Amino acid sequence: MMHTIAQPWMWGAFIAFVIAMLVVDIVACGGSRAHKMSAKHALGWSLVWVSLAMLFALGMWLILSKNVGAEIANATTMEFLAGYVIEKSLSIDNIFVFLLIFSHFSVPAEYQRKVLLYGVIGAIVMRIGMILGGVWLVEEFSWVLYVFGLFLIITGIKMMISAEAEPDLNSNPVVRFAKKILPLTADFKGEKFSVIENGKRVFTPLLLVLILIEVSDVVFAVDSIPAIFAVTTDPFIVFTSNIFAIMGLRALYFLLADMAERFHFLKYGLALVLMFVGIKMLIVDWWHVPTMASLLVIGGIVAGSVMISLLVTKKGEPKV
């Protein structure tokens, strides 16, 4: 039996909230009209998502304080905040990959919005299964946390080493397989993923882009979901912190898209975050790092790498 602080109605209320916010997000970001989201609009919507996450944390604290006491409420809320910071930080690496994919396929900015929307919806569905599977593994085999910890350290080291490298998408097995089995048009057909040509259904390059976006999210989920188990194994906290980070990903992408080159050292910071979380999981039996300390360390690493990037890499100049 999975241990969680959440009552059934809390799960139902949160899922209803997610569905409602997806609808609001679609309408607020232009509905079905193809267009590029402005940086100002993206900033406003990013602040909305961060604010909603903070309001959720406050609401959860108030409910738990009343029902189970202030001590458990404080600990659980801190776990949510730490998990949210971890997932939000690691989601930035998704953005770099999204930029690479969109750039490689020369996807017009006004078509990127729909791909990201479908990517977010797909990510939510996939992560539900991955989170429940991860929680079950931890509940049944506690030693798997050490495997997660070692995996995160190795992943962090590999990310550090390959931070300067750009993958060749033409040789990507997913791209090669999709091109073999899917009849693809030579160019985009607006925001459509498929069209009828000469009486046959064919697919546009935008579908290939969407497939890569979904696959990349699965790859990053393999990193980010084990990372949050360093903070909590409560499926409700793992799920809600993940979803809040994912829901704000689309707006964050458009906010950072035009200045991603300025965050040259952020990948190194994210690699350090993975290694720190991995080490935390490996030493838990000897030394438990307090959740607040983890939150401060992770926040400090990310903020520090952003500040160094902005100081060293000036806008309009090549990366060093």
C-alpha positions as CSV (number, residue, x, y, z in Angstrom):
1,M,0.0,0.0,0.0
2,M,1.5,3.3,-1.1
3,H,1.7,5.8,1.8
4,T,0.4,9.2,1.1
5,I,-0.9,12.2,3.0
6,A,-3.5,12.8,0.4
7,Q,-7.2,11.9,0.8
8,P,-9.1,10.7,-2.3
9,W,-10.8,14.0,-2.7
10,M,-7.5,15.8,-2.9
11,W,-6.5,13.6,-5.9
12,G,-9.8,14.3,-7.6
13,A,-9.6,18.0,-6.9
14,F,-6.1,18.3,-8.3
15,I,-6.8,16.3,-11.4
16,A,-9.9,18.5,-12.0
17,F,-7.7,21.6,-11.5
18,V,-5.1,20.3,-14.0
19,I,-7.8,19.7,-16.7
20,A,-9.3,23.2,-16.0
21,M,-6.0,24.9,-16.2
22,L,-5.1,23.1,-19.5
23,V,-8.3,24.6,-21.0
24,V,-7.4,28.0,-19.6
25,D,-3.9,27.7,-20.9
26,I,-5.1,26.8,-24.4
27,V,-7.4,29.8,-24.5
28,A,-4.9,32.2,-22.9
29,C,-2.2,31.1,-25.3
30,G,-4.3,31.8,-28.4
31,G,-6.7,29.0,-28.7
32,S,-6.5,27.3,-32.1
33,R,-4.9,30.3,-33.8
34,A,-1.3,29.8,-34.9
35,H,0.9,32.5,-33.6
36,K,4.1,33.1,-31.6
37,M,3.7,33.8,-27.9
38,S,5.4,37.1,-27.0
39,A,8.1,37.2,-24.3
40,K,5.8,39.5,-22.3
41,H,2.9,37.1,-22.5
42,A,5.2,34.2,-21.7
43,L,6.6,36.0,-18.6
44,G,3.1,36.7,-17.3
45,W,2.0,33.1,-17.8
46,S,5.2,31.8,-16.2
47,L,4.5,34.0,-13.1
48,V,0.9,32.6,-13.1
49,W,2.2,29.0,-12.9
50,V,4.7,29.8,-10.2
51,S,2.1,31.6,-8.2
52,L,-0.4,28.7,-8.5
53,A,2.3,26.3,-7.3
54,M,2.9,28.5,-4.2
55,L,-0.8,28.9,-3.6
56,F,-1.2,25.1,-3.8
57,A,1.6,24.7,-1.2
58,L,-0.1,27.2,1.1
59,G,-3.5,25.4,0.6
60,M,-2.0,22.1,1.3
61,W,-0.2,23.4,4.4
62,L,-3.5,24.8,5.8
63,I,-5.4,21.6,5.2
64,L,-2.7,19.4,6.7
65,S,-2.2,21.7,9.7
66,K,-5.9,21.4,10.5
67,N,-6.1,17.6,9.9
68,V,-2.7,16.2,11.0
69,G,-0.9,18.9,12.8
70,A,1.7,21.6,12.0
71,E,4.7,19.4,12.2
72,I,3.6,17.1,9.4
73,A,2.2,20.0,7.4
74,N,5.5,21.8,7.6
75,A,7.5,18.8,6.5
76,T,5.2,17.8,3.7
77,T,5.0,21.4,2.3
78,M,8.7,21.7,2.4
79,E,8.9,18.4,0.5
80,F,6.6,19.7,-2.2
81,L,8.6,23.0,-2.5
82,A,11.9,21.1,-2.8
83,G,10.4,18.7,-5.3
84,Y,9.0,21.5,-7.3
85,V,12.3,23.3,-7.4
86,I,14.1,20.1,-8.5
87,E,11.6,19.4,-11.3
88,K,11.4,23.0,-12.4
89,S,15.2,23.3,-12.6
90,L,15.6,20.0,-14.5
91,S,12.8,21.0,-16.9
92,I,15.0,23.8,-18.2
93,D,17.2,21.2,-19.8
94,N,14.1,20.0,-21.7
95,I,13.9,23.5,-23.2
96,F,17.4,23.4,-24.6
97,V,16.5,20.1,-26.3
98,F,13.2,21.6,-27.6
99,L,15.1,24.5,-29.1
100,L,17.5,22.1,-30.8
101,I,14.7,20.0,-32.3
102,F,12.7,23.1,-33.5
103,S,15.9,24.6,-34.9
104,H,16.9,21.4,-36.7
105,F,13.6,21.0,-38.4
106,S,13.2,24.8,-39.0
107,V,9.8,24.8,-37.3
108,P,8.2,28.3,-37.6
109,A,7.7,29.9,-34.3
110,E,3.9,30.1,-34.7
111,Y,3.7,26.3,-35.1
112,Q,5.7,25.5,-32.0
113,R,2.9,26.4,-29.6
114,K,0.7,23.5,-30.7
115,V,3.5,20.9,-30.6
116,L,4.4,22.0,-27.0
117,L,0.8,21.8,-26.0
118,Y,0.5,18.2,-27.2
119,G,3.9,17.5,-25.6
120,V,2.7,18.8,-22.2
121,I,-0.5,16.6,-22.4
122,G,1.5,13.6,-23.4
123,A,4.0,14.2,-20.7
124,I,1.3,14.3,-18.0
125,V,-0.2,11.0,-19.1
126,M,3.2,9.3,-19.3
127,R,4.5,10.6,-16.0
128,I,1.4,9.3,-14.1
129,G,2.4,5.8,-15.0
130,M,6.1,6.4,-14.4
131,I,5.5,8.0,-11.0
132,L,3.2,5.2,-9.8
133,G,5.7,2.6,-11.1
134,G,8.6,4.4,-9.3
135,V,6.7,4.7,-6.1
136,W,5.8,1.0,-6.2
137,L,9.4,0.1,-6.8
138,V,10.6,2.2,-3.8
139,E,7.8,0.7,-1.6
140,E,8.6,-2.9,-2.5
141,F,12.4,-2.7,-2.9
142,S,13.8,0.1,-0.7
143,W,17.3,-0.6,-2.1
144,V,16.2,0.8,-5.5
145,L,16.9,4.2,-4.1
146,Y,20.6,3.5,-4.1
147,V,20.3,2.5,-7.8
148,F,18.5,5.7,-8.5
149,G,21.2,7.7,-6.6
150,L,24.0,6.0,-8.6
151,F,22.1,6.5,-11.8
152,L,21.7,10.2,-11.1
153,I,25.4,10.7,-10.3
154,I,26.4,8.9,-13.6
155,T,23.8,10.9,-15.5
156,G,25.2,14.2,-14.0
157,I,28.7,13.3,-14.9
158,K,27.7,12.4,-18.5
159,M,25.8,15.7,-18.7
160,M,28.8,17.6,-17.5
161,I,31.1,16.0,-20.1
162,S,28.7,16.4,-23.0
163,A,27.5,19.9,-22.1
164,E,29.2,21.4,-25.2
165,A,28.1,18.6,-27.6
166,E,25.1,18.9,-29.9
167,P,23.4,15.6,-30.9
168,D,23.0,14.8,-34.6
169,L,19.3,14.4,-35.0
170,N,19.7,13.0,-38.5
171,S,21.3,9.9,-37.0
172,N,18.7,9.7,-34.2
173,P,17.2,6.1,-34.3
174,V,13.7,7.5,-33.6
175,V,14.0,9.9,-36.6
176,R,15.3,7.2,-38.9
177,F,12.6,4.7,-37.9
178,A,9.8,7.3,-38.3
179,K,11.0,8.3,-41.7
180,K,11.0,4.7,-42.8
181,I,7.4,3.9,-41.7
182,L,5.7,7.3,-42.1
183,P,5.0,8.8,-45.5
184,L,6.1,12.4,-44.9
185,T,5.4,15.6,-46.8
186,A,8.3,17.7,-47.9
187,D,7.2,20.8,-45.9
188,F,4.8,21.9,-43.2
189,K,1.1,22.2,-43.7
190,G,0.3,24.9,-41.2
191,E,-0.2,23.3,-37.7
192,K,-1.5,20.1,-39.2
193,F,0.2,16.8,-38.3
194,S,-1.3,15.0,-41.3
195,V,-3.1,15.8,-44.6
196,I,-4.7,14.0,-47.5
197,E,-2.7,14.1,-50.7
198,N,-3.8,12.3,-53.8
199,G,-6.4,10.4,-51.9
200,K,-3.8,9.1,-49.3
201,R,-3.1,10.3,-45.8
202,V,0.4,11.6,-45.4
203,F,2.1,13.1,-42.4
204,T,3.9,16.4,-42.0
205,P,7.3,17.0,-40.5
206,L,5.5,18.6,-37.5
207,L,4.4,15.0,-36.4
208,L,8.0,13.9,-36.5
209,V,8.9,16.9,-34.3
210,L,6.1,16.0,-31.9
211,I,7.4,12.4,-31.7
212,L,10.9,13.7,-30.8
213,I,9.4,16.0,-28.2
214,E,7.5,13.2,-26.5
215,V,10.5,10.9,-26.6
216,S,12.8,13.6,-25.1
217,D,10.3,14.1,-22.3
218,V,10.4,10.3,-21.5
219,V,14.2,10.5,-21.4
220,F,14.2,13.5,-19.0
221,A,11.5,11.9,-16.9
222,V,13.9,9.0,-16.3
223,D,16.2,11.6,-14.7
224,S,13.8,13.9,-13.0
225,I,11.4,11.4,-11.4
226,P,14.2,9.4,-9.6
227,A,15.6,12.8,-8.4
228,I,12.5,13.7,-6.5
229,F,12.6,10.4,-4.6
230,A,15.6,12.0,-2.7
231,V,13.0,14.3,-1.2
232,T,9.8,12.2,-0.8
233,T,8.2,8.9,-1.8
234,D,4.7,10.2,-1.3
235,P,3.0,9.7,-4.8
236,F,0.8,12.8,-4.3
237,I,3.8,15.1,-3.6
238,V,5.8,13.5,-6.5
239,F,2.9,13.8,-8.9
240,T,1.8,17.4,-8.0
241,S,5.3,18.8,-8.0
242,N,6.0,17.1,-11.4
243,I,2.8,18.4,-12.9
244,F,3.2,22.0,-11.8
245,A,6.7,22.0,-13.3
246,I,5.4,20.5,-16.6
247,M,2.4,22.8,-16.9
248,G,4.6,25.8,-16.8
249,L,7.0,24.4,-19.3
250,R,5.4,25.8,-22.4
251,A,5.4,29.4,-21.2
252,L,8.9,29.0,-19.9
253,Y,10.1,27.8,-23.3
254,F,8.8,31.0,-25.0
255,L,10.3,33.1,-22.3
256,L,13.8,31.6,-22.7
257,A,13.7,30.8,-26.4
258,D,15.2,34.0,-27.6
259,M,17.9,34.2,-25.0
260,A,18.8,30.6,-24.4
261,E,22.4,31.3,-25.7
262,R,22.9,33.5,-22.6
263,F,22.5,30.5,-20.2
264,H,25.7,28.8,-21.4
265,F,26.7,27.5,-18.0
266,L,23.2,26.4,-16.9
267,K,23.8,22.8,-18.1
268,Y,26.7,22.5,-15.8
269,G,24.6,23.7,-12.9
270,L,21.9,21.1,-13.7
271,A,24.5,18.4,-13.9
272,L,25.7,19.4,-10.4
273,V,22.1,19.3,-9.2
274,L,21.7,15.7,-10.4
275,M,25.0,14.7,-8.8
276,F,24.1,16.4,-5.5
277,V,20.7,14.6,-5.4
278,G,22.3,11.3,-6.3
279,I,24.9,11.7,-3.5
280,K,22.1,12.6,-1.1
281,M,20.3,9.4,-1.9
282,L,23.4,7.3,-1.4
283,I,24.3,8.6,2.0
284,V,20.8,8.7,3.4
285,D,21.5,5.9,5.9
286,W,24.5,7.7,7.3
287,W,23.5,11.3,7.0
288,H,20.0,12.7,6.2
289,V,20.3,16.1,4.5
290,P,17.4,18.2,5.7
291,T,14.9,19.2,3.0
292,M,15.4,22.9,3.6
293,A,19.2,22.4,3.1
294,S,18.5,20.5,-0.1
295,L,16.2,23.3,-1.3
296,L,18.9,25.9,-0.6
297,V,21.7,24.0,-2.2
298,I,19.7,23.2,-5.4
299,G,18.4,26.8,-5.6
300,G,21.9,28.1,-5.0
301,I,23.4,25.9,-7.7
302,V,20.8,26.9,-10.3
303,A,20.8,30.6,-9.4
304,G,24.6,30.6,-9.4
305,S,24.9,29.0,-12.8
306,V,22.4,31.5,-14.2
307,M,24.3,34.5,-12.7
308,I,27.6,33.3,-14.0
309,S,26.1,32.7,-17.5
310,L,24.7,36.2,-17.6
311,L,27.9,37.8,-16.4
312,V,30.2,35.9,-18.7
313,T,28.0,35.6,-21.8
314,K,26.8,38.9,-23.1
315,K,23.9,39.2,-25.4
316,G,24.9,39.2,-29.0
317,E,28.4,37.8,-28.4
318,P,29.4,34.2,-29.1
319,K,29.6,31.8,-26.2
320,V,32.9,31.3,-24.5
